[in-house]
Amino acid sequence: MSDAAGRRRVPVWLGIGAVVLAAVGGGGTWLFRDELFHPFGDARACAGSDLRLPHTIDAGGATLPADASDIHYLTRNGSVEVTFLSHRISDYLRRAGVLPEGKDLFDQKYGTKFGDGEEKVALPDGLCGTSLRSPAWEYRSTAANGTPVDIVVERSLLLDDAFRWPARAVVTFTS
């Protein structure tokens, strides 16, 4: 008996089937990568989050602006940090009750300068997403439920009485 006769041939269809299965598995992993690699399958959630937030986020007493984008959040031990980009920050601050209607955006009664003038202001530890840029303004308030709310927003570089367009905000509150 020769060596060729003692060996079995692997059917071609078995090799083709293995390639097809690998392609489907790889494609499925790529297609659902956000659900596989983010907490709760939510691309907005940062690593380490222990609670999933609903699709419509109520941050600090008001829902995020309708145009909010680049949204990320970190939930940890009842504390929530949310960062987002929006053109409607002043409206959000008023709806959240942080800044009364008719008051100047940068009234020192409601907020203070934030950051030391560096190019970027680091996000809170563990919160993923794009860093804030200086100058920034910080508002400290109390939500309707009595919990403290801290909101930091990017200020305009050109206008003393405006936010960047769009501006990034970081909201910290207790859930």
C-alpha positions in Angstrom: 0.0 0.0 0.0 1.4 3.4 -0.9 1.5 6.5 1.2 -1.1 8.2 -1.0 -3.5 5.4 -0.6 -3.2 5.5 3.2 -4.1 9.2 3.5 -7.7 10.4 3.4 -8.6 13.4 1.3 -10.5 16.2 3.0 -13.5 17.1 1.0 -13.4 20.5 -0.7 -16.8 21.4 0.6 -15.6 21.1 4.2 -12.9 23.7 3.5 -15.3 26.1 1.8 -17.8 25.7 4.7 -15.1 26.6 7.2 -14.2 29.7 5.3 -17.9 30.7 5.0 -18.4 30.2 8.8 -15.3 32.3 9.6 -16.5 35.1 7.3 -20.0 35.1 8.9 -18.6 35.0 12.4 -16.1 37.8 11.7 -18.8 39.9 10.0 -21.2 39.4 12.9 -18.6 40.4 15.4 -17.8 43.5 13.4 -21.5 44.4 12.9 -22.3 44.0 16.6 -19.0 45.3 18.0 -20.6 48.1 20.0 -22.9 45.6 21.8 -20.0 43.3 22.4 -17.4 45.7 23.8 -19.3 48.4 25.6 -21.0 47.9 29.0 -24.7 46.9 28.5 -24.2 47.0 24.7 -24.5 50.8 24.9 -21.8 52.7 22.9 -22.4 55.7 25.1 -21.4 53.9 28.3 -17.8 54.1 29.5 -15.9 51.1 30.8 -16.6 50.7 34.5 -20.2 51.8 34.4 -22.4 49.9 36.8 -25.8 51.1 35.6 -27.3 51.5 32.1 -28.9 54.9 31.4 -32.1 55.1 29.3 -32.0 56.3 25.7 -33.2 59.7 26.7 -30.9 60.9 29.4 -32.2 63.1 32.2 -29.0 64.8 33.5 -29.1 67.1 36.4 -32.8 67.8 36.3 -33.4 68.2 32.5 -33.2 66.0 29.4 -30.2 66.5 27.2 -30.7 69.0 24.4 -32.3 67.5 21.3 -29.2 68.2 19.2 -26.8 66.6 21.8 -24.2 64.4 20.1 -20.9 62.6 21.1 -22.7 61.5 24.3 -20.8 59.4 26.8 -21.6 58.5 30.4 -20.1 56.8 33.5 -22.3 55.5 36.3 -20.5 54.5 39.5 -22.0 53.9 43.0 -25.0 56.1 42.4 -23.0 58.9 40.8 -23.5 59.8 37.1 -21.2 61.8 34.8 -22.4 62.7 31.3 -20.5 64.5 28.6 -22.1 65.8 25.4 -21.7 68.3 22.6 -24.6 70.8 21.8 -25.5 74.1 20.3 -28.3 74.5 23.0 -26.4 74.6 26.2 -27.9 77.8 27.5 -31.4 76.4 27.0 -30.4 73.2 28.8 -29.0 75.2 31.8 -32.3 77.1 32.1 -34.5 74.0 31.8 -32.3 72.3 34.5 -32.9 75.3 36.8 -29.2 76.0 37.0 -29.4 79.4 35.5 -32.6 81.5 35.9 -34.3 83.0 32.8 -32.9 86.4 32.0 -29.6 86.0 33.9 -26.3 86.4 32.3 -24.6 83.1 31.3 -21.5 84.0 33.3 -23.0 85.6 36.3 -20.7 84.8 39.2 -23.7 84.3 41.4 -24.4 81.0 39.5 -20.9 79.9 38.3 -17.2 80.4 38.3 -14.2 80.1 35.9 -13.0 76.5 35.5 -9.6 75.3 34.4 -6.2 76.9 34.5 -6.1 78.2 31.0 -4.5 75.1 29.5 -5.6 73.9 26.0 -7.6 71.0 27.3 -9.4 70.3 30.6 -9.3 66.6 31.6 -12.6 64.8 31.9 -13.4 63.3 35.3 -11.6 60.0 36.0 -13.1 57.1 34.1 -15.4 59.3 31.9 -14.6 58.5 28.2 -15.0 60.9 25.3 -13.4 64.1 24.0 -11.8 66.4 26.6 -13.1 69.9 27.3 -11.2 72.9 26.0 -10.4 76.0 28.0 -11.8 78.4 28.8 -14.6 76.8 30.7 -17.3 77.8 33.2 -18.6 75.7 36.1 -22.1 75.9 37.5 -22.9 74.3 40.8 -26.6 73.9 41.6 -29.2 71.7 43.3 -31.6 69.6 41.3 -35.3 69.5 42.0 -34.9 66.3 44.0 -32.3 68.1 46.3 -29.2 66.5 45.0 -26.2 68.5 43.9 -25.5 69.1 40.2 -22.2 70.2 38.7 -22.0 71.4 35.1 -18.8 72.4 33.3 -19.2 74.1 29.8 -16.7 75.3 27.3 -16.7 79.1 26.8 -16.1 80.9 23.5 -12.6 82.0 22.8 -13.9 85.1 20.8 -16.9 86.3 22.7 -16.8 86.9 26.5 -20.6 86.3 26.9 -21.1 83.1 24.8 -20.3 79.4 24.8 -18.4 77.6 22.0 -20.5 76.7 19.0 -21.1 73.8 19.7 -20.0 73.5 23.3 -19.0 70.4 25.2 -20.5 70.0 28.6 -19.8 67.6 31.5 -22.7 67.1 34.0 -22.1 65.3 37.3 -25.0 64.4 39.5 -26.4 61.6 41.8 -29.0 59.3 40.3 
